[in-house]
Amino acid sequence: MPTRVKRPSILLKLSMTAGLLAFQGYLGYHVVTGAFGIDSQREMLAEITILEARRAALETEIESYEHRIALFDPRRLDPDILTERARALLGLVHPDDIIIVPDDGI
């Protein structure tokens, strides 16, 4: 009994090629617009530069606070700052002080 080899149809090959091309298109689309795609990477880099600038500003502010805290160190206490803060907190004024009261109506 002779056996006949069946040749694959051209429609099967074309449909397989079309399916694979569609899948590659899907993957290519998500490479560009996906959550970690090229567009998102640009946005992340822009956000990184903004956050680095904010971090630098906060580091400057922290250094300022550390300097002010160091001025209150009991071993190196600055008497001018101590009297200034004490008088501001207690509301005390010396007789020879000049007081300037801002006018809130301006």
Secondary structure, DSSP 4 states (H G I P E B T S, - for coil): ----PPPPPHHHHHHHHHHHHHHHHHHHHHHHHSTTSHHHHHHHHHHHHHHHHHHHHHHHHHHHHHHHHHHT-GGG--HHHHHHHHHHHHT---TT----PPPTT-
